[in-house]
């Protein structure tokens, strides 16, 4: 019941809040109008409210304040998602908002969380499962907390250099991965729902193994899942509201931090989010190789290619959700050594699939009636 009640409550809170946010967005012209905000990645032709981040923010804040005791890490999370909300509202209102400014402010939001003590002190060593390598390369973990700087500013503070830098870049990277995977209705809240549940189950596993601190992390994970589910009701095709920049980055921010707090399970989160992560990496480097800025959007994402093949919004979202569920099951059931090979296999399969779509997908597009 300690997990079930926060999950149901966060779902209901978001269900109640979102209709009011829709009205608020319409009144304040926080809408996605393709005629006023043309963008090559747009797949909508309707005018749709895009301030979904406000509903997501309120769902997380209200639920967390009710069910989780205030601690330093929670204050860091609240500060980070508050900044993300403000960025998103400004982006929703503006005709053009610099993606470089958004990226800079994302780093600031990540610094709020890391400054509150959320960091990655170690990661599993992917080379540990290759016994033919020298012992110096096969330690079970790689320590990231060996370089520490201490300073006084209204009290003593520590900067764990490599651990903090790694955590900041992890948070920013995951926010970008999720933000680039909100192209069709239901896609983004669907995959964040699954990932939050998987991370919550991991925290419960560690709690039952004796780590009592993981109970509140599990609650926070299932609150994030409940909020995602509540928002998904309104974002499913045809969507009544879009998440906007703030909606996707707030949920991604939560997932990135939960992956850290649930035992530095970065690899687990990446496995569950393998499809959007591979798509992100492919598009990122494709833009650079093409001489374009990696932060400016285009219509080359996997969901765009699937739309071009004739897939519906619902089918694409279900594809992302079902693949995330299957990969989440693998992440929960296999050990770390098999998880590494699972990631490698998934990367190869989906990288090949994306390359095939970009190279030969045109041959599979539905033909017009007059094309013979």
Secondary structure, DSSP 8 states (H G I E B T S, - for coil): -TTHHHHHHHHHHHHHHHHHHHHHHHHTT-EE-TTTS--TT----S-EE--HHHHHHHHHHHHHHHHS---HHHHHHHHHHHHHHHHHHHHHH-S---HHHHHHHHHHHHHHHHHTT----EEE-GGGG-TTS-GGG--SEEE--S-EEEEESSSEEEEEHHHHHHHHHHHHHHHHHHHTT-SSTTHHHHHHHHHHHHHHHHHHHHHHTT-TTHHHHHHHHHHHHHHHHHHHHHHSSS-SB--HHHHHHHHHHHHHHHHHHTTS-HHHHHHHTHHHHHHHHHHHHHHHHTT--TTS--S-SHHHHHHHTT--HHHHHHHHHHHHHHHHHHHHHS-HHHHHHHHHHHHHHHHHHHHHHHHHGGGGS---TT--
